[in-house]
Amino acid sequence: MSGGPLRLLAQDAADLDVISAALQDAVAKIGDIAFEPGPRRLTIAFNRFRWESEGRAGAKAGERIRTGLQLGGVMSVQARKLRREAKDAVVSLMSVSFEPGEAPGGAIVFTFAGGGDLRAEVECIDAALADVSEAWPTPRKPGHD
């Protein structure tokens, strides 16, 4: 893979799986999650671990990059075990999945480490991910038990 910015669109569950893989172990502050009911948009700013940079020649440590994810056609958002008032609390994303409902709608579910989740009821899958900064080195590679 090139070292350039990642830009992905998702319009079906398979596309969303690609976004989920790219965002695995991304971290965000609760305050970086914004739902706008008027335009029916959910936006989350993450510090994404750049899995695609792993194994690149000369890479001694991993990298993180600021990444934005935006969902369109969001009818409602529900959070479980995520305290909105704790704006500086950091959450670590484990996965993004789609639960089908009345076609083409359903729910996009963000599962975070520690048992929290965010559920966005959507008219259809309409997601865009884009890296928005330069990457920076991190000495810690995410790991799982």
TORLO-831790 format. One record per residue (C-alpha): residue in three letters; y negated, x, z. Coordinates in Angstrom, 1 decimal. Each point is the difference from the previous one (the first is absolute). Layout:
N
ALA / Y / X / Z
...
END
This chain:
145
MET / 0.0 / 0.0 / 0.0
SER / -3.5 / 1.1 / -0.6
GLY / -2.4 / 0.6 / 2.9
GLY / -2.5 / -2.6 / -1.3
PRO / -0.9 / -3.2 / 1.8
LEU / 2.6 / -2.8 / 0.1
ARG / -0.8 / -3.4 / -1.5
LEU / 2.5 / -2.8 / 0.1
LEU / 0.0 / -3.7 / -0.8
ALA / 2.6 / -2.5 / 1.2
GLN / 0.7 / -3.4 / -1.6
ASP / 3.6 / -0.5 / 1.1
ALA / 2.3 / 0.9 / 2.9
ALA / 1.3 / 3.1 / -1.8
ASP / -3.5 / 1.3 / -0.5
LEU / -0.7 / -0.7 / 3.7
ASP / 3.0 / 2.1 / 0.9
VAL / -1.6 / 3.0 / -1.8
ILE / -3.3 / -0.5 / 2.0
SER / 2.1 / -0.3 / 3.2
ALA / 1.7 / 3.4 / -0.7
ALA / -3.4 / 1.6 / -0.7
LEU / -1.4 / -1.4 / 3.3
GLN / 2.9 / 0.8 / 2.2
ASP / -1.3 / 1.7 / 3.2
ALA / -3.7 / -0.7 / -0.9
VAL / -2.2 / -0.4 / 3.0
ALA / -3.0 / -2.4 / 0.4
LYS / -2.3 / -1.1 / 2.7
ILE / 0.1 / -3.7 / 0.9
GLY / -3.7 / 0.0 / -0.9
ASP / 0.9 / 1.1 / -3.6
ILE / 1.8 / -3.3 / -0.7
ALA / -2.4 / -2.6 / -1.4
PHE / 0.8 / -3.6 / -1.2
GLU / -2.7 / -1.7 / -1.9
PRO / 0.8 / -3.8 / -0.2
GLY / -2.7 / -0.8 / -2.5
PRO / 1.3 / 2.2 / -2.8
ARG / 3.5 / -0.2 / 1.5
ARG / 0.4 / 3.7 / 0.2
LEU / 1.7 / 2.3 / 2.4
THR / -1.0 / 3.7 / 0.0
ILE / 1.5 / 2.8 / 2.1
ALA / -1.1 / 3.6 / 0.0
PHE / 2.8 / 2.5 / 0.8
ASN / 0.4 / 3.7 / 0.5
ARG / 3.1 / 0.3 / -2.2
PHE / 2.5 / 2.8 / 0.2
ARG / 0.4 / 1.4 / -3.5
TRP / 3.8 / 0.0 / -0.3
GLU / -0.5 / 0.9 / -3.7
SER / -1.4 / 3.4 / 1.0
GLU / 3.1 / 0.9 / 1.9
GLY / 1.9 / 2.9 / -1.5
ARG / -2.9 / 1.0 / -2.2
ALA / -0.1 / 3.8 / -0.6
GLY / -2.0 / 1.7 / 2.8
ALA / -0.2 / -3.1 / 2.2
LYS / 0.4 / 1.2 / 3.6
ALA / -1.0 / -3.2 / 1.7
GLY / -0.4 / -3.6 / -1.0
GLU / -3.1 / -1.8 / -1.1
ARG / -1.8 / -3.2 / 0.8
ILE / -2.5 / -1.9 / -2.2
ARG / -2.2 / -3.0 / 0.6
THR / 1.4 / -2.9 / -1.9
GLY / -1.1 / -3.6 / -0.4
LEU / 2.3 / -3.0 / -0.5
GLN / -1.4 / -3.3 / -1.0
LEU / 1.9 / -3.4 / -0.4
GLY / -1.5 / -2.9 / -1.9
GLY / 0.8 / -3.7 / 0.3
VAL / 0.5 / 0.2 / 3.7
MET / 0.0 / -3.4 / 1.6
SER / 0.5 / 1.1 / 3.7
VAL / 0.8 / 3.0 / 2.1
GLN / 2.0 / 0.0 / 3.3
ALA / 0.4 / 3.0 / 2.3
ARG / 2.7 / 0.6 / 2.6
LYS / -0.3 / 2.7 / 2.6
LEU / -3.2 / 1.3 / -1.6
ARG / -3.1 / -0.5 / 2.2
ARG / -3.1 / -0.6 / -2.1
GLU / -2.3 / 1.0 / 2.9
ALA / 1.6 / 3.5 / 0.1
LYS / -1.8 / 1.1 / -3.2
ASP / 0.7 / 3.7 / 0.6
ALA / 3.7 / -0.5 / 0.7
VAL / 2.1 / 1.8 / -2.6
VAL / 3.0 / -1.6 / -1.7
SER / 2.6 / 1.7 / -2.1
LEU / 1.4 / -2.0 / -3.0
MET / 3.8 / -0.1 / -0.4
SER / 0.2 / -2.3 / -3.0
VAL / -1.5 / -2.7 / -2.2
SER / 2.2 / -2.8 / -1.2
PHE / -0.1 / -3.4 / -1.7
GLU / 1.5 / -3.2 / 1.3
PRO / 0.1 / -2.5 / -2.9
GLY / -1.3 / -3.5 / 0.6
GLU / -1.0 / -2.7 / -2.5
ALA / 0.0 / 2.1 / -3.2
PRO / -1.9 / 2.1 / -0.8
GLY / -1.4 / 0.1 / 3.6
GLY / 1.4 / 1.2 / 3.3
ALA / -0.8 / 2.4 / 2.7
ILE / -0.8 / 3.7 / -0.1
VAL / 1.1 / 1.5 / 3.3
PHE / -1.2 / 3.4 / 1.3
THR / 2.4 / 1.3 / 2.7
PHE / -1.4 / 2.6 / 2.4
ALA / 1.7 / 2.4 / 2.3
GLY / 0.2 / -1.4 / 3.5
GLY / 0.9 / -3.5 / -1.1
GLY / -3.4 / -1.3 / -1.3
ASP / -0.4 / -1.7 / -3.3
LEU / -2.6 / -1.6 / -2.2
ARG / 1.0 / -3.0 / -2.2
ALA / -2.2 / -1.0 / -3.0
GLU / 0.8 / -3.3 / -1.7
VAL / -0.7 / 0.4 / -3.6
GLU / -0.2 / -2.1 / -3.2
CYS / 1.7 / 2.8 / -1.9
ILE / 0.5 / 3.7 / 0.3
ASP / -3.4 / 1.6 / -1.0
ALA / -0.3 / 3.4 / 1.6
ALA / -1.9 / 3.2 / -0.9
LEU / 0.3 / 3.4 / 1.7
ALA / -2.3 / 2.9 / -0.7
ASP / -0.6 / 3.4 / 1.6
VAL / -3.7 / 0.3 / 0.7
SER / -0.5 / 3.5 / 1.4
GLU / 1.2 / 3.6 / -0.3
ALA / 3.3 / 0.9 / 1.7
TRP / -0.1 / 2.0 / 3.2
PRO / 2.8 / 2.1 / 1.6
THR / 1.9 / -1.4 / 3.0
PRO / 2.4 / 2.2 / 2.0
ARG / 2.2 / -3.1 / 0.9
LYS / 2.5 / -1.5 / -2.4
PRO / 1.0 / -3.6 / 1.1
GLY / 3.5 / -0.3 / 1.3
HIS / 2.3 / -2.8 / 1.0
ASP / 2.9 / -0.3 / 2.4
END
